[in-house]
Structure formats: structure tokens, C-alpha cells
Amino acid sequence: MRDRVTTLRDWSRAIKRDTVAVYLAVRDPRVPWYAKMVGAAVVAYALSPIDLIPDFIPVLGYLDDAILVPLGLVLVRRLIPPDILAEHRVAAALVIDRPVSKAAAMAIVLIWIGALALGVVVVWRSLHRS
């Protein structure tokens, strides 16, 4: 069972890395235009909050992401020259492995909460002025 979980985790990380690699490759002038078009479509679908089948539909909602994105990545990997894709995979791995600052994330969340609270106070005061 643990082997399956490890395999699934590795596969998921590879999908994430390849999505970022394709995103980087789409911006590379050495990549053919048709690979850029397909790559842009795959990355846009992978990162888009709008899905072919909405995620709130049980099983099917995540199934389209689990099938369409990997199939799209397989197609794009065949269209991008292997040496260029390998270069962008290395860059993508570095981007993904960058440490995440929890303090910075907390600061951003606190700023948003403060802005929201300030907005509520301003609206409250404007509604209760006589």
C-alpha cells in the first residue's frame, strides 16, 4: 500500500514539475509555435479554476484533471525538443523546490484581513451616518 502511495505522490510531483516546465518552455523562442500553442492550452487548463467537469461533482470532477492534464502533457512533451524540455524541467524543479516562507504567507493573510476589516469599518460608518 505504501508503495502505491509513494508512486502516486511521485507521479503527482512529476505532473506538477512538467506543468511548470511546459509553462517555461512556452516562453522559450527555441520551441516551435505549434508546441507553444498546445503547451499554452495545457498549462491554462491545468491552472484554470474553470474545468470541463466542475470539481464539486464527485469523482468525475477530479477525474478530468487526472486524465486530461497528463494526456495533454504527454502530447506537449512529444512536441517540444527533448533537450529544451530537459533544460526547463531542471528550472521547474528549482522553482518548485524553493522554500516557502510561512511568515511571508502569514503576513499576506494578515494584510488581507486588515484590508477587509478596514473595508467593513468604512462601509459600516457610511451606512450608519444620519
Backbone bond lengths (Angstrom), bond angles and torsions (degrees), N, CA, C in turn:
res aa  C-N    CA-C-N  psi(-1)  N-CA   C-N-CA  omega(-1)  CA-C   N-CA-C  phi
1 M - - - 1.452 - - 1.526 111.00 -
2 R 1.338 116.39 -41.99 1.462 119.76 179.74 1.525 111.62 -65.25
3 D 1.340 115.81 -33.53 1.464 119.09 177.60 1.522 111.00 -63.35
4 R 1.314 116.54 -38.27 1.463 120.50 178.87 1.525 111.08 -67.51
5 V 1.326 116.08 -41.41 1.462 120.23 178.85 1.523 109.87 -64.83
6 T 1.324 117.04 -42.63 1.464 121.13 178.28 1.523 110.37 -63.95
7 T 1.307 117.58 -42.53 1.464 121.62 178.49 1.525 110.59 -63.14
8 L 1.318 116.86 -44.00 1.463 121.09 179.03 1.529 110.79 -64.40
9 R 1.319 116.76 -40.40 1.465 120.86 178.33 1.524 110.77 -64.47
10 D 1.320 117.20 -43.69 1.468 121.21 178.23 1.524 111.02 -63.45
11 W 1.332 116.74 -41.57 1.457 121.38 178.70 1.527 110.32 -63.02
12 S 1.313 116.74 -42.13 1.459 121.51 179.01 1.525 110.90 -63.34
13 R 1.316 117.39 -42.22 1.471 121.12 177.94 1.523 111.31 -65.08
14 A 1.329 116.33 -37.65 1.468 120.12 178.07 1.521 110.88 -65.71
15 I 1.332 117.03 -39.26 1.465 121.06 177.37 1.523 109.61 -63.16
16 K 1.309 116.78 -45.10 1.465 121.17 179.50 1.528 110.49 -62.47
17 R 1.324 116.62 -46.38 1.465 120.91 179.66 1.524 110.85 -62.00
18 D 1.327 117.03 -44.35 1.464 119.84 -178.93 1.520 112.09 -68.77
19 T 1.311 117.74 -31.98 1.467 119.81 175.89 1.522 110.08 -63.87
20 V 1.320 116.62 -44.68 1.468 120.21 177.37 1.524 110.39 -66.77
21 A 1.323 117.97 -39.33 1.465 121.48 178.65 1.526 111.13 -62.56
22 V 1.322 116.97 -41.39 1.469 120.44 178.09 1.522 109.82 -66.98
23 Y 1.326 117.31 -38.69 1.459 120.51 175.99 1.530 110.31 -58.08
24 L 1.319 116.55 -44.27 1.471 120.57 178.67 1.530 110.77 -68.32
25 A 1.317 117.54 -39.10 1.463 121.57 -178.17 1.523 112.04 -67.44
26 V 1.321 116.67 -33.50 1.469 120.38 179.98 1.536 110.00 -60.78
27 R 1.307 116.98 -28.84 1.458 121.42 -178.79 1.530 112.74 -89.39
28 D 1.313 117.38 -1.73 1.472 122.65 -177.42 1.534 109.79 -86.90
29 P 1.336 118.16 127.80 1.473 119.87 -178.96 1.531 113.91 -68.84
30 R 1.315 118.35 -14.90 1.466 121.26 179.94 1.527 112.94 -80.16
31 V 1.324 116.67 -12.07 1.464 121.64 -178.18 1.528 108.73 -84.59
32 P 1.339 117.87 133.92 1.469 120.34 179.03 1.532 111.93 -59.83
33 W 1.319 115.64 151.72 1.471 120.90 -175.95 1.521 112.28 -60.30
34 Y 1.336 117.51 -38.46 1.467 119.83 -177.96 1.529 110.89 -68.36
35 A 1.321 117.12 -33.57 1.471 120.17 176.04 1.527 110.06 -69.25
36 K 1.338 115.68 -35.70 1.461 119.71 177.25 1.526 110.87 -64.33
37 M 1.323 116.52 -41.31 1.469 120.41 -179.02 1.535 110.91 -64.10
38 V 1.323 116.28 -48.52 1.470 120.24 -179.99 1.532 109.68 -66.32
39 G 1.327 116.82 -43.01 1.460 121.23 179.54 1.513 112.48 -60.90
40 A 1.334 116.46 -43.32 1.469 120.22 178.58 1.530 110.52 -62.41
41 A 1.320 116.67 -39.97 1.466 120.11 179.02 1.526 111.28 -65.28
42 V 1.318 116.92 -42.50 1.474 120.86 -179.72 1.526 110.66 -65.74
43 V 1.330 116.49 -46.11 1.471 119.84 -179.50 1.527 109.97 -65.22
44 A 1.332 117.23 -42.13 1.467 119.95 179.03 1.521 110.64 -61.11
45 Y 1.335 117.33 -42.32 1.462 120.05 178.84 1.530 110.98 -66.36
46 A 1.337 116.18 -41.65 1.465 119.78 -178.28 1.529 111.88 -64.70
47 L 1.320 117.07 -35.95 1.461 120.37 -176.05 1.521 113.89 -97.42
48 S 1.319 116.81 -7.94 1.456 120.80 -176.56 1.525 111.82 -75.26
49 P 1.326 116.11 140.19 1.464 118.40 174.82 1.532 112.06 -75.74
50 I 1.328 116.96 -11.07 1.457 121.70 178.89 1.524 108.62 -97.22
51 D 1.315 116.66 123.55 1.460 122.07 -177.83 1.518 110.29 -113.68
52 L 1.326 114.55 161.34 1.455 121.00 174.29 1.534 109.66 -61.27
53 I 1.326 115.28 -45.05 1.468 122.02 174.85 1.526 105.92 -119.40
54 P 1.336 119.41 118.88 1.469 121.46 -176.72 1.531 112.39 -56.43
55 D 1.335 115.78 143.88 1.464 121.28 -176.31 1.530 113.55 -66.66
56 F 1.334 118.27 -20.49 1.465 118.75 -178.81 1.528 112.61 -74.68
57 I 1.340 118.12 -10.79 1.462 120.75 175.63 1.532 107.04 -79.50
58 P 1.337 117.12 119.74 1.463 119.68 -174.81 1.530 112.72 -54.86
59 V 1.287 116.34 138.82 1.463 127.64 177.52 1.532 111.85 64.07
60 L 1.321 118.23 -58.86 1.465 121.06 -176.68 1.519 112.66 -62.33
61 G 1.326 116.94 -32.51 1.455 120.94 -178.44 1.515 113.00 -61.57
62 Y 1.318 116.46 -38.10 1.467 120.06 178.94 1.519 111.58 -92.78
63 L 1.306 116.87 -18.82 1.462 120.93 -178.61 1.518 111.41 -65.72
64 D 1.347 117.43 -37.70 1.461 118.50 179.30 1.518 110.71 -64.88
65 D 1.346 117.55 -38.03 1.463 120.14 176.60 1.522 111.03 -67.20
66 A 1.318 116.42 -35.94 1.463 120.47 -177.79 1.528 112.38 -74.94
67 I 1.326 116.90 -16.59 1.468 120.24 -179.68 1.526 111.69 -109.11
68 L 1.327 117.54 -50.17 1.463 120.65 -173.29 1.535 113.29 -68.19
69 V 1.313 117.48 -43.83 1.469 119.54 -178.54 1.528 110.84 -64.82
70 P 1.339 120.29 -49.41 1.467 118.62 177.87 1.532 113.08 -61.28
71 L 1.339 117.76 -38.37 1.468 119.49 177.67 1.528 111.09 -64.80
72 G 1.313 116.28 -41.09 1.460 119.94 176.59 1.513 111.84 -62.85
73 L 1.334 116.27 -40.16 1.462 119.92 178.21 1.524 111.74 -65.58
74 V 1.327 117.23 -37.05 1.470 120.62 176.69 1.521 109.85 -60.54
75 L 1.321 116.91 -44.79 1.461 120.91 179.28 1.527 111.17 -63.31
76 V 1.315 117.20 -46.81 1.467 121.05 -178.53 1.520 110.58 -64.77
77 R 1.318 117.50 -39.38 1.473 119.95 179.47 1.519 110.93 -61.38
78 R 1.318 117.29 -30.70 1.471 120.37 178.42 1.524 111.72 -77.50
79 L 1.322 117.72 -25.12 1.460 121.43 -177.86 1.533 113.23 -86.23
80 I 1.335 116.77 -28.77 1.463 121.02 -179.30 1.525 108.55 -86.47
81 P 1.336 117.91 133.27 1.469 120.06 177.34 1.536 111.12 -54.70
82 P 1.332 117.64 135.85 1.474 121.52 -173.10 1.527 114.58 -56.71
83 D 1.336 117.83 -39.12 1.462 119.21 -178.53 1.533 111.43 -67.51
84 I 1.316 116.87 -36.75 1.464 120.78 178.27 1.525 110.04 -69.67
85 L 1.323 116.93 -42.15 1.462 120.42 178.46 1.525 110.95 -63.49
86 A 1.318 117.06 -40.92 1.471 120.52 178.40 1.533 110.86 -61.30
87 E 1.316 116.05 -40.56 1.461 120.96 178.57 1.534 110.64 -62.49
88 H 1.306 116.21 -43.20 1.464 119.77 -179.14 1.528 112.31 -75.27
89 R 1.321 117.47 -25.75 1.471 119.28 174.27 1.524 110.74 -66.07
90 V 1.321 116.56 -39.51 1.470 120.36 177.51 1.527 109.55 -63.17
91 A 1.333 116.44 -45.57 1.461 120.40 178.76 1.527 111.00 -62.80
92 A 1.321 116.65 -40.70 1.469 120.96 179.66 1.524 111.05 -64.80
93 A 1.320 117.19 -40.01 1.468 120.53 178.64 1.524 110.38 -62.43
94 L 1.327 116.57 -37.87 1.467 119.82 178.06 1.526 111.05 -67.08
95 V 1.322 116.71 -39.64 1.463 120.63 179.07 1.521 110.54 -65.89
96 I 1.327 116.67 -43.90 1.461 120.92 -177.61 1.525 111.45 -69.07
97 D 1.331 117.13 -36.93 1.460 120.83 -176.51 1.523 113.90 -82.38
98 R 1.338 116.68 -0.68 1.450 119.26 178.16 1.514 109.58 -60.11
99 P 1.321 117.34 137.84 1.464 118.79 179.87 1.525 111.22 -65.62
100 V 1.316 114.47 144.42 1.452 120.98 179.89 1.519 107.65 -100.17
101 S 1.305 116.10 129.77 1.451 120.80 -179.95 1.525 109.51 -88.18
102 K 1.314 115.69 111.84 1.465 119.87 178.13 1.523 110.51 -69.89
103 A 1.330 117.11 -32.02 1.464 120.32 178.23 1.526 110.48 -65.35
104 A 1.326 116.82 -42.21 1.463 120.12 178.70 1.523 110.39 -65.68
105 A 1.323 117.04 -41.12 1.462 120.31 177.92 1.522 110.39 -61.96
106 M 1.315 116.99 -42.47 1.464 121.08 179.06 1.529 110.20 -64.90
107 A 1.324 117.51 -40.06 1.465 120.89 178.51 1.529 110.41 -61.85
108 I 1.312 117.04 -42.69 1.469 120.49 179.15 1.519 110.52 -64.58
109 V 1.315 117.22 -42.79 1.467 120.59 178.23 1.523 110.08 -62.07
110 L 1.327 117.47 -42.65 1.465 120.62 179.49 1.523 111.72 -65.28
111 I 1.321 117.43 -37.21 1.467 120.75 177.04 1.526 109.84 -62.93
112 W 1.339 117.01 -44.32 1.469 120.37 179.14 1.525 111.12 -64.63
113 I 1.314 117.15 -40.28 1.470 120.24 178.26 1.523 109.69 -64.43
114 G 1.332 116.92 -42.82 1.466 120.56 177.70 1.519 111.86 -62.39
115 A 1.325 116.97 -43.01 1.467 120.26 178.57 1.518 110.81 -64.03
116 L 1.319 116.78 -40.44 1.461 120.71 178.10 1.528 110.73 -64.87
117 A 1.325 116.86 -43.78 1.470 120.88 178.79 1.522 110.54 -62.89
118 L 1.316 117.69 -42.18 1.462 121.48 177.95 1.526 110.12 -62.30
119 G 1.317 117.21 -42.76 1.466 120.88 177.59 1.514 111.70 -61.29
120 V 1.328 117.24 -41.87 1.464 121.29 178.79 1.526 110.13 -63.62
121 V 1.327 117.48 -42.93 1.469 121.14 179.42 1.527 110.46 -62.84
122 V 1.323 117.61 -44.17 1.465 120.96 -179.53 1.526 110.73 -63.20
123 V 1.321 116.62 -46.00 1.466 120.15 178.90 1.528 110.15 -64.08
124 W 1.312 117.52 -43.15 1.474 122.20 -179.59 1.524 110.83 -59.21
125 R 1.333 115.63 -46.63 1.461 119.77 -179.21 1.531 111.90 -65.87
126 S 1.325 115.66 -38.90 1.472 118.07 -179.32 1.524 112.01 -69.73
127 L 1.314 117.74 -30.83 1.463 120.97 178.87 1.531 112.66 -77.47
128 H 1.315 117.53 -27.46 1.460 120.81 -175.03 1.525 113.48 -102.14
129 R 1.319 117.57 14.93 1.456 120.95 174.49 1.530 108.01 -84.58
130 S 1.254 116.11 134.73 1.474 118.77 -179.57 1.493 111.78 -107.79
